[in-house]
Amino acid sequence: MGRAPISMTVAETEVRRTVRAMVGNRTKLLMMAAVALFVLGPVTALGLLFLPELGEQAAAGTVSTEVATTVTEIVTGGVAVLWVSLVVMSILRTVTTVANVDEPAFLLLSTTVRNIIIGIVAAETALYASVLIPLAVLFAAAFAYGTGTVLPVLVAPLLVALLLLTAIPVGFVIGVWVRHLITVYEPVARYRTLLFAAFWLVYFSAIATGGLNVVMWSLFTTLQTSPLGWPGHLLLVGVPGIDPSMVGIAGAVAGSSLLVGVAFIAGIPSAQRHWFADSARTDDEEIDEKTSSDQLSGLLPGSVSRPVRTVAVTAVRRTKRAPIRLAYAGYPLLGVLGFIQQIIETGTVPSFMAVVFCLYVVWTTGVLFTLNPLGDLGPALPAVVTSTLTGRQAIRGRMLAGALVAVPLALLVSLAFGIVSPLSLKQATALAAGTVVGAVVTPALASGIGSAFPRFGSVNVTNNREAVMPSKTAFVVYTLAIVLPTIAALVIYLEAPETIAGLIASVAAWTPVPDISISARAITVGAWIVLIGGLIAPVVSYRYAIERFDWYALE
C-alpha cells in the first residue's frame, strides 16, 4: 500500500472510533444535544433572521465606505480569532486524546510516523469540518438569499476548510510537545495534576471575571490587519459592495500552504520523540503516599477503631491518587459562573448566593466518598465484603473521611460568605452552623442512596480518562433529598405558604387546565412533612447502607 491509502485507513479508523465512542455514550449525546439546543440554537436563529436582511442591504448598494471598512475589520478580526480558537481546541484535543494513540505497540510498528500523523490530522480535520462546514453553509445560504448571488455559499466552506487545514496541524504540533512535557519530562510530570487543576482554575476564573472577554477583544482588534486576518478577505468575495484585498487572499493561500508544510515537517520528529519515549516515573510517590497517610491517620481521634481508621485513610488516599474521580463534584459550579462575574463586578455577595454556595459545600460533602460505597471498591469488592470488616465500620469510615475533609471547608466557606454578604450576625451564625451540621449529616444520607443505586463500571470522565462514578440515579435522588427539605425549610422560615398558594392560583387561571386551588394550610403541612422526612432520611439511609453492605451478595 502507498502512503495515501495507509494514511486514509488511519483517518477512517480514528473517525470511526470517535463516532462510535460518542454514539455509545448517552450522557455525552445528551450534553451535545443540550449545547446544540441552548447555545447553537439561539445563534442559528438570530443568524437566519438577520442575515437575509443584511444581504438585501448589501445587494441594494447602500454600503458606504465607512461601513465597508467596518465590515472588513469585523470579518478579518473574527476570522483571526476563530483561527486562534481552533488552534487552542486542537491543542487541548491533542493533549487529552489525539496524541495518546490507541494500541501504540501495533500502530507505531505497522507503518511510518508520517503516515500516522497525516491520518490523525486528517481525521481531526474531518471531525471539525463535519460540524463547522454545515453551519457555515447555512449562514452563507441565508445571506445569499438576501443578496441574490450564490457566491457566499461557495466561499464560506472554502474559508472554513482553509482555516482547518492550517489550525489543526499547528495545534497538533504544539499539543504533542505539551503532552510530552506533562507525561515524559519528570520535573513537570510530577506536578501534572496540580498543573491541570491550575489551568482549569485560571480558565474558569477568566470567564467569571470577564478576563476572557478582554483577551478575545484584544486579539480581535490586534489581529485584524495581521496575516491571520488575511483569510477573511476570501469571505468578503461573496459580499456585494465590498472590494476584498486580492493581495490578502493570495497571501492567505500561500501562507497557509507554507504553514501546513512547516507544521508537518515539525510534527513528524515531535510525535516520534514523544511516542517512542518512556513515561516519567516519580520514585518518591510511594514514600510521599505513606507519609501523607500517617499524617492523615494522626488527625483522627484516638477513639476511632482501627478498621474505621483504615477505611477512612484508604478512601482519602485513593482519591488523592486519582482525583479525576471527583471531577463530577465540580459540575454544579459551571452553573454559577455568571453569578461569580456579577459578584466580582458589584463587589457584593447577594444573600441568596451565600446560601447557594454553602448548600453546594453541603452537597459536595456527601458525594466525595459515600455516594457509591460499593462501586468505589472496584476489583477489591469481593475481598472486602467477605472479610471481617462490618458494614458499620465500612460506612463509618467513609463518613469520617468525608467529614474530615469537608467540615473545615464548610466552616471556612460559611464564615467567609456570612461576613461578605448582607446577612445579619444572627443569620450568618445560623448559616455557618447549618453548613457544618450539613457537612456532617450528608455523608450518612449519601451512603444509603449510593448503596441502593450503585455503579460498578467505569465511565469516561474525559476523552481518555475513565473512573468509577456514582450512578445518575444516585445523583438525582441525593440532590432531591437535599434540595426539597431545604426549600421546605425556607418556605416555613419565610412564612411563604400564602404567597405560594396565591401564585399557584394565578398561574392556574392562565392555563387551559381546570382551576387548581391549594390552601396555605396544605402547603404548610406539606412543607413540614418534607422537612421532617429530610431530617429523618440520613438516619434511615445510614442504617440501610449498613444492612446493604453486610448482606451484599456477589453475583
Summary of the structure (lengths in Angstrom):
residues: 555
radius of gyration: 28.8
end to end distance: 49.2
largest distance: 85.8
contacts: 1751
relative contact order: 0.08
helix: 80%
strand: 1%
